[in-house]
Amino acid sequence: MNGDWLLRGRDGRLAAYQLSGDTVRCRAEREPGGPWTTPRTVGGDQRLHPVLAIGQGADGYAHLVSWRPTVKGESGLVHSTHFRPRLAALDWNPLGHPLKKGDRTGTPAVAVDARGRAHVFVPDGKGGVRLLAQKEKGGWEPWRDLKGREVRDGLAAVTGESGLVELYAAVPDGIAHWRQEEAGAPPVLQESVRTPVRTGTLYALATSAGRTTLYYTDTGGDLCAWRPGEGPVTVLASAGSGPISAVRCDLEGHDCTLLAQRSASGRVAFAAHPTEDESAGAWWTESGPRLPVDARVSLTTDADDRVVAATLSPSTGQLLLARRKDEPGLALQAWQHV
């Protein structure tokens, strides 16, 4: 899965999305902070490939994108909108293929601009990136070629506080960055930075007005941060080899960024630092039980703005959840099976 799979809907309820065979399933809180529903299939009976990209707009709507098989040896992208966690999502809507036809070209990424328009990015299999953007009054713009050179799979899409959409991609010698120059315009390749990055480890977060921060793991095993216009900085040694999740939160009156990753020991590791001040230092603290090797972590905040962490194992379907305690510091309540 690409993107945050634990989301807070516009009604305050949390929802978790997961791949299950050739379908996507969702379970949600019956009420904020309350018990959860059983998993439900998203988007109808459409059979999907095991890939899912998720993005969420300021309106709280979740946008889901996957690949589906079409004719033998070929696939097409599909999109669904989930307006509220306890409502049924819209049926999967075909988006076509970035090269008109062919098989899957890469894992998509989704970002939603300030006007609620989904932007679907996907590697084109030729070293570049293609974009399909929603129109404000329905329908989709034509596919656009955003160019790029030797772009690798594992794109990271993000919407800044300005509502403008940005994209990060790993390339052989570093990271490339695209950004919208104005609302409704296609993102433009802005700059690249030379850094030894591991493919599949990119995570982007809006961190201040006009700026986003990309977190990634370098080939030496360090967790690094990069803001365009600056140089990459090392935050701390990564806790494990899996992807990072991050969320901004208030810790005792300070704007902080909380990071989470499945550690080498199999538990969830957390580290926090003042937002955009990685030099202040951070260190990992582990929590919860040992998890399967394929377990992934996602972070969000609930209806009371408390940090919520969740882990999901595709092989077992096991979903665990922990909330921050209502006390100073970053202590979590006991992890619970959902």
PEPE-V250024 format. One record per residue. RES is the residue in three letters. SS is DSSP state (@ for helix, = for strand, . for the rest). Layout:
BEGIN
RES:SS
RES:SS
END
This chain:
BEGIN
MET:.
ASN:=
GLY:.
ASP:.
TRP:.
LEU:=
LEU:=
ARG:=
GLY:.
ARG:.
ASP:.
GLY:.
ARG:.
LEU:=
ALA:=
ALA:=
TYR:=
GLN:=
LEU:=
SER:=
GLY:.
ASP:.
THR:=
VAL:=
ARG:=
CYS:=
ARG:=
ALA:=
GLU:=
ARG:.
GLU:.
PRO:.
GLY:.
GLY:.
PRO:.
TRP:=
THR:.
THR:.
PRO:.
ARG:=
THR:=
VAL:.
GLY:.
GLY:.
ASP:.
GLN:.
ARG:.
LEU:.
HIS:.
PRO:.
VAL:.
LEU:.
ALA:=
ILE:=
GLY:=
GLN:=
GLY:.
ALA:.
ASP:.
GLY:.
TYR:.
ALA:=
HIS:=
LEU:=
VAL:=
SER:=
TRP:=
ARG:=
PRO:=
THR:.
VAL:.
LYS:.
GLY:.
GLU:.
SER:=
GLY:=
LEU:=
VAL:=
HIS:=
SER:=
THR:=
HIS:=
PHE:.
ARG:.
PRO:.
ARG:.
LEU:.
ALA:.
ALA:.
LEU:.
ASP:.
TRP:.
ASN:=
PRO:=
LEU:=
GLY:=
HIS:.
PRO:.
LEU:.
LYS:.
LYS:.
GLY:.
ASP:.
ARG:.
THR:.
GLY:.
THR:.
PRO:.
ALA:=
VAL:=
ALA:=
VAL:=
ASP:.
ALA:.
ARG:.
GLY:.
ARG:.
ALA:=
HIS:=
VAL:=
PHE:=
VAL:=
PRO:=
ASP:.
GLY:.
LYS:.
GLY:.
GLY:.
VAL:=
ARG:=
LEU:=
LEU:=
ALA:=
GLN:=
LYS:.
GLU:.
LYS:.
GLY:.
GLY:.
TRP:=
GLU:.
PRO:.
TRP:.
ARG:=
ASP:=
LEU:.
LYS:.
GLY:.
ARG:.
GLU:.
VAL:.
ARG:.
ASP:.
GLY:.
LEU:.
ALA:=
ALA:=
VAL:=
THR:=
GLY:.
GLU:.
SER:.
GLY:.
LEU:.
VAL:=
GLU:=
LEU:=
TYR:=
ALA:=
ALA:=
VAL:=
PRO:.
ASP:.
GLY:=
ILE:=
ALA:=
HIS:=
TRP:=
ARG:=
GLN:.
GLU:.
GLU:.
ALA:.
GLY:.
ALA:.
PRO:.
PRO:.
VAL:=
LEU:=
GLN:=
GLU:=
SER:=
VAL:=
ARG:=
THR:.
PRO:.
VAL:=
ARG:.
THR:.
GLY:.
THR:.
LEU:.
TYR:=
ALA:=
LEU:=
ALA:=
THR:=
SER:=
ALA:.
GLY:.
ARG:=
THR:=
THR:=
LEU:=
TYR:=
TYR:=
THR:=
ASP:=
THR:.
GLY:.
GLY:.
ASP:=
LEU:=
CYS:=
ALA:=
TRP:=
ARG:.
PRO:.
GLY:.
GLU:.
GLY:.
PRO:.
VAL:=
THR:=
VAL:=
LEU:=
ALA:=
SER:.
ALA:.
GLY:.
SER:.
GLY:.
PRO:.
ILE:.
SER:=
ALA:=
VAL:=
ARG:=
CYS:=
ASP:=
LEU:=
GLU:.
GLY:.
HIS:=
ASP:=
CYS:=
THR:=
LEU:=
LEU:=
ALA:=
GLN:=
ARG:=
SER:.
ALA:.
SER:.
GLY:.
ARG:.
VAL:=
ALA:=
PHE:=
ALA:=
ALA:=
HIS:=
PRO:=
THR:.
GLU:.
ASP:.
GLU:@
SER:@
ALA:@
GLY:.
ALA:.
TRP:.
TRP:.
THR:=
GLU:=
SER:=
GLY:.
PRO:.
ARG:.
LEU:.
PRO:.
VAL:.
ASP:.
ALA:=
ARG:=
VAL:=
SER:=
LEU:=
THR:=
THR:=
ASP:.
ALA:.
ASP:.
ASP:.
ARG:.
VAL:=
VAL:=
ALA:=
ALA:=
THR:=
LEU:=
SER:=
PRO:.
SER:.
THR:.
GLY:.
GLN:.
LEU:=
LEU:=
LEU:=
ALA:=
ARG:=
ARG:=
LYS:.
ASP:.
GLU:.
PRO:.
GLY:.
LEU:.
ALA:.
LEU:=
GLN:.
ALA:.
TRP:.
GLN:=
HIS:=
VAL:.
END
